[in-house]
Protein backbone atom coordinates (compact mmCIF):
# COMPACT_ATOMS: atom_id res chain seq x y z
CA UNK A 1 0.00 0.00 0.00
CA UNK A 2 1.28 3.44 -0.95
CA UNK A 3 1.54 6.16 1.71
CA UNK A 4 0.28 9.66 1.01
CA UNK A 5 3.87 10.90 0.83
CA UNK A 6 4.70 8.32 -1.86
CA UNK A 7 1.47 9.12 -3.69
CA UNK A 8 2.37 12.81 -3.80
CA UNK A 9 5.82 11.97 -5.17
CA UNK A 10 4.27 9.84 -7.92
CA UNK A 11 1.68 12.53 -8.64
CA UNK A 12 4.43 15.15 -9.07
CA UNK A 13 6.78 12.88 -11.03
CA UNK A 14 6.15 14.64 -14.36
CA UNK A 15 7.02 18.06 -12.97
CA UNK A 16 10.46 19.67 -12.55
CA UNK A 17 12.09 19.71 -9.11
CA UNK A 18 11.41 23.44 -8.83
CA UNK A 19 7.95 24.60 -9.87
CA UNK A 20 6.68 27.96 -11.05
CA UNK A 21 3.42 29.47 -9.80
CA UNK A 22 1.40 28.17 -12.76
CA UNK A 23 2.59 24.58 -12.22
CA UNK A 24 1.88 24.77 -8.50
CA UNK A 25 -1.64 26.07 -9.13
CA UNK A 26 -2.24 23.36 -11.75
CA UNK A 27 -1.24 20.67 -9.24
CA UNK A 28 -3.39 22.13 -6.46
CA UNK A 29 -6.25 23.00 -8.84
CA UNK A 30 -6.45 26.55 -7.53
CA UNK A 31 -6.39 29.98 -9.16
CA UNK A 32 -3.13 31.89 -9.48
CA UNK A 33 -4.59 34.54 -7.17
CA UNK A 34 -5.04 31.91 -4.45
CA UNK A 35 -1.59 30.50 -5.24
CA UNK A 36 0.07 33.88 -4.78
CA UNK A 37 -1.79 34.33 -1.48
CA UNK A 38 -0.48 30.96 -0.20
CA UNK A 39 3.06 32.00 -1.08
CA UNK A 40 2.84 35.54 0.30
CA UNK A 41 1.26 34.30 3.55
CA UNK A 42 4.15 31.85 3.99
CA UNK A 43 1.92 28.78 3.91
CA UNK A 44 4.11 27.23 1.20
CA UNK A 45 7.84 27.86 1.45
CA UNK A 46 9.25 29.34 -1.73
CA UNK A 47 12.10 31.19 -3.34
CA UNK A 48 11.53 34.64 -4.78
CA UNK A 49 13.88 35.25 -7.67
CA UNK A 50 13.50 38.73 -9.06
CA UNK A 51 9.77 39.19 -9.54
CA UNK A 52 8.92 35.51 -9.81
CA UNK A 53 8.35 32.74 -7.31
CA UNK A 54 9.89 29.27 -7.44
CA UNK A 55 8.53 26.43 -5.33
CA UNK A 56 10.65 23.33 -4.66
CA UNK A 57 8.52 20.19 -4.99
CA UNK A 58 9.64 19.12 -1.52
CA UNK A 59 8.02 22.26 -0.07
CA UNK A 60 4.78 21.60 -1.92
CA UNK A 61 4.72 18.01 -0.62
CA UNK A 62 5.37 19.32 2.92
CA UNK A 63 2.40 21.67 2.53
CA UNK A 64 0.15 18.85 1.34
CA UNK A 65 1.07 16.34 4.05
CA UNK A 66 0.54 18.81 6.90
CA UNK A 67 -3.20 18.28 6.44
CA UNK A 68 -3.00 14.53 7.16
CA UNK A 69 -1.79 13.78 10.71
CA UNK A 70 -1.58 10.05 9.95
CA UNK A 71 1.51 10.62 7.81
CA UNK A 72 4.69 10.13 9.78
CA UNK A 73 7.35 12.71 8.95
CA UNK A 74 10.45 10.86 7.81
N, CA, C and O of each residue as an XYZ file, in Angstrom:
296
protein
N       0.834     -1.181      0.000
C       0.000      0.000      0.000
C       0.882      1.249      0.000
O       1.888      1.313      0.706
N       0.494      2.224     -0.792
C       1.277      3.442     -0.945
C       0.855      4.473      0.110
O      -0.334      4.696      0.334
N       1.851      5.098      0.755
C       1.542      6.163      1.709
C       1.183      7.430      0.938
O       1.421      7.530     -0.265
N       0.610      8.388      1.649
C       0.281      9.658      1.007
C       1.539     10.339      0.478
O       1.531     10.911     -0.611
N       2.609     10.275      1.247
C       3.870     10.904      0.827
C       4.339     10.304     -0.496
O       4.737     11.037     -1.401
N       4.296      8.981     -0.615
C       4.701      8.324     -1.863
C       3.748      8.684     -2.995
O       4.171      8.888     -4.133
N       2.465      8.760     -2.678
C       1.470      9.118     -3.695
C       1.731     10.520     -4.230
O       1.624     10.751     -5.435
N       2.070     11.456     -3.352
C       2.373     12.814     -3.804
C       3.606     12.819     -4.693
O       3.647     13.537     -5.692
N       4.607     12.030     -4.340
C       5.817     11.968     -5.169
C       5.500     11.429     -6.555
O       6.009     11.939     -7.553
N       4.663     10.403     -6.621
C       4.269      9.840     -7.916
C       3.444     10.866     -8.693
O       3.633     11.035     -9.897
N       2.541     11.540     -8.011
C       1.680     12.534     -8.645
C       2.508     13.669     -9.254
O       2.140     14.210    -10.297
N       3.599     14.026     -8.623
C       4.428     15.145     -9.074
C       5.584     14.713     -9.961
O       6.419     15.535    -10.337
N       5.640     13.437    -10.298
C       6.775     12.882    -11.028
C       7.025     13.577    -12.369
O       8.178     13.708    -12.778
N       5.990     14.017    -13.053
C       6.153     14.640    -14.358
C       6.528     16.107    -14.312
O       6.654     16.745    -15.357
N       6.705     16.645    -13.130
C       7.019     18.065    -12.972
C       8.492     18.242    -12.614
O       9.107     17.334    -12.055
N       9.064     19.413    -12.933
C      10.461     19.666    -12.553
C      10.607     19.753    -11.036
O       9.616     19.893    -10.318
N      11.837     19.670    -10.556
C      12.092     19.713     -9.115
C      11.729     21.058     -8.495
O      11.401     21.136     -7.311
N      11.788     22.108     -9.297
C      11.413     23.442     -8.834
C      10.291     23.939     -9.735
O      10.457     24.053    -10.949
N       9.150     24.233     -9.125
C       7.946     24.602     -9.869
C       7.795     26.114     -9.968
O       8.315     26.858     -9.136
N       7.074     26.562    -11.000
C       6.676     27.963    -11.048
C       5.250     28.064    -10.512
O       4.625     27.048    -10.206
N       4.746     29.266    -10.401
C       3.421     29.469     -9.801
C       2.320     28.774    -10.604
O       1.385     28.223    -10.024
N       2.426     28.797    -11.922
C       1.402     28.169    -12.756
C       1.360     26.659    -12.542
O       0.281     26.072    -12.456
N       2.527     26.031    -12.457
C       2.589     24.584    -12.222
C       2.032     24.235    -10.849
O       1.288     23.264    -10.706
N       2.389     25.022     -9.842
C       1.879     24.771     -8.498
C       0.355     24.860     -8.474
O      -0.313     24.014     -7.880
N      -0.187     25.881     -9.116
C      -1.640     26.070     -9.135
C      -2.328     24.958     -9.916
O      -3.428     24.537     -9.558
N      -1.693     24.482    -10.975
C      -2.243     23.359    -11.747
C      -2.323     22.106    -10.878
O      -3.324     21.390    -10.905
N      -1.280     21.847    -10.117
C      -1.245     20.672     -9.243
C      -2.322     20.771     -8.164
O      -3.032     19.801     -7.895
N      -2.438     21.941     -7.552
C      -3.389     22.129     -6.457
C      -4.809     22.410     -6.942
O      -5.758     22.400     -6.158
N      -4.941     22.663     -8.247
C      -6.247     22.997     -8.843
C      -6.858     24.225     -8.169
O      -8.012     24.227     -7.741
N      -6.024     25.279     -8.096
C      -6.449     26.554     -7.527
C      -6.123     27.661     -8.521
O      -5.373     27.448     -9.474
N      -6.687     28.835     -8.298
C      -6.395     29.979     -9.158
C      -5.010     30.530     -8.826
O      -4.473     30.271     -7.749
N      -4.439     31.290     -9.758
C      -3.135     31.892     -9.481
C      -3.248     32.924     -8.358
O      -2.303     33.118     -7.593
N      -4.393     33.579     -8.261
C      -4.593     34.544     -7.168
C      -4.480     33.842     -5.816
O      -3.819     34.341     -4.906
N      -5.122     32.692     -5.689
C      -5.038     31.909     -4.453
C      -3.616     31.397     -4.246
O      -3.119     31.388     -3.119
N      -2.961     30.974     -5.319
C      -1.585     30.500     -5.236
C      -0.644     31.569     -4.715
O       0.176     31.307     -3.835
N      -0.761     32.782     -5.259
C       0.074     33.883     -4.783
C      -0.201     34.183     -3.312
O       0.723     34.509     -2.567
N      -1.447     34.077     -2.890
C      -1.785     34.326     -1.484
C      -1.118     33.291     -0.576
O      -0.590     33.639      0.480
N      -1.140     32.017     -0.985
C      -0.484     30.964     -0.197
C       1.008     31.246     -0.047
O       1.580     31.039      1.023
N       1.634     31.718     -1.119
C       3.064     32.005     -1.076
C       3.355     33.234     -0.225
O       4.256     33.214      0.615
N       2.600     34.295     -0.440
C       2.838     35.541      0.301
C       2.554     35.389      1.788
O       3.208     36.026      2.614
N       1.581     34.546      2.135
C       1.261     34.301      3.547
C       2.242     33.342      4.208
O       2.170     33.125      5.418
N       3.156     32.765      3.435
C       4.149     31.852      3.986
C       3.635     30.452      4.244
O       4.287     29.673      4.938
N       2.470     30.116      3.694
C       1.923     28.777      3.908
C       2.696     27.719      3.121
O       2.783     26.565      3.540
N       3.253     28.119      1.990
C       4.106     27.231      1.199
C       5.452     27.928      1.071
O       5.535     29.041      0.551
N       6.501     27.274      1.544
C       7.835     27.860      1.448
C       8.218     27.987     -0.017
O       7.902     27.119     -0.831
N       8.902     29.079     -0.344
C       9.246     29.336     -1.732
C      10.496     30.182     -1.828
O      11.015     30.682     -0.830
N      10.963     30.327     -3.044
C      12.100     31.190     -3.341
C      11.587     32.308     -4.230
O      10.898     32.045     -5.216
N      11.907     33.531     -3.905
C      11.530     34.637     -4.778
C      12.787     35.065     -5.521
O      13.761     35.520     -4.922
N      12.741     34.911     -6.824
C      13.880     35.250     -7.667
C      13.433     36.386     -8.578
O      12.627     36.190     -9.488
N      13.963     37.565     -8.321
C      13.498     38.732     -9.059
C      12.043     38.982     -8.721
O      11.685     39.182     -7.561
N      11.206     38.969     -9.754
C       9.773     39.193     -9.543
C       8.971     37.902     -9.592
O       7.741     37.931     -9.542
N       9.654     36.777     -9.690
C       8.924     35.513     -9.812
C       9.193     34.606     -8.615
O      10.205     34.726     -7.925
N       8.258     33.705     -8.398
C       8.353     32.741     -7.308
C       8.741     31.380     -7.872
O       8.318     31.007     -8.967
N       9.543     30.650     -7.120
C       9.890     29.267     -7.438
C       9.592     28.439     -6.199
O       9.916     28.827     -5.077
N       8.964     27.280     -6.429
C       8.527     26.432     -5.328
C       9.162     25.052     -5.471
O       8.786     24.307     -6.376
N      10.107     24.688     -4.613
C      10.651     23.331     -4.664
C       9.542     22.310     -4.400
O       8.699     22.511     -3.526
N       9.552     21.219     -5.161
C       8.524     20.185     -4.987
C       8.463     19.697     -3.547
O       7.382     19.419     -3.028
N       9.607     19.594     -2.906
C       9.638     19.122     -1.516
C       8.801     20.028     -0.612
O       8.157     19.546      0.320
N       8.804     21.330     -0.879
C       8.018     22.257     -0.066
C       6.531     22.115     -0.353
O       5.706     22.270      0.547
N       6.187     21.822     -1.592
C       4.779     21.600     -1.921
C       4.280     20.316     -1.260
O       3.165     20.279     -0.739
N       5.098     19.266     -1.278
C       4.725     18.010     -0.616
C       4.566     18.248      0.887
O       3.626     17.739      1.496
N       5.473     19.014      1.485
C       5.373     19.317      2.919
C       4.070     20.049      3.222
O       3.436     19.790      4.244
N       3.673     20.953      2.347
C       2.404     21.672      2.528
C       1.231     20.699      2.463
O       0.312     20.785      3.277
N       1.252     19.787      1.516
C       0.148     18.846      1.344
C       0.025     17.872      2.510
O      -1.084     17.589      2.963
N       1.148     17.356      3.000
C       1.066     16.336      4.049
C       0.744     16.919      5.421
O       0.373     16.173      6.328
N       0.874     18.221      5.593
C       0.538     18.811      6.902
C      -0.945     18.678      7.225
O      -1.342     18.821      8.381
N      -1.766     18.405      6.217
C      -3.203     18.276      6.441
C      -3.621     16.864      6.821
O      -4.793     16.628      7.117
N      -2.677     15.916      6.817
C      -3.002     14.534      7.161
C      -2.114     14.086      8.315
O      -0.968     13.701      8.087
N      -2.611     14.126      9.546
C      -1.792     13.777     10.710
C      -1.365     12.311     10.758
O      -0.493     11.955     11.551
N      -1.959     11.458      9.929
C      -1.581     10.045      9.951
C      -0.262      9.793      9.237
O       0.296      8.700      9.340
N       0.243     10.784      8.517
C       1.511     10.620      7.806
C       2.645     10.904      8.774
O       2.692     11.966      9.395
N       3.541      9.968      8.897
C       4.693     10.125      9.780
C       5.771     10.869      9.012
O       6.137     10.467      7.907
N       6.278     11.945      9.585
C       7.350     12.706      8.947
C       8.631     11.889      9.014
O       9.077     11.484     10.088
N       9.211     11.656      7.844
C      10.447     10.863      7.808
C      11.607     11.712      7.387
O      12.732     11.220      7.299
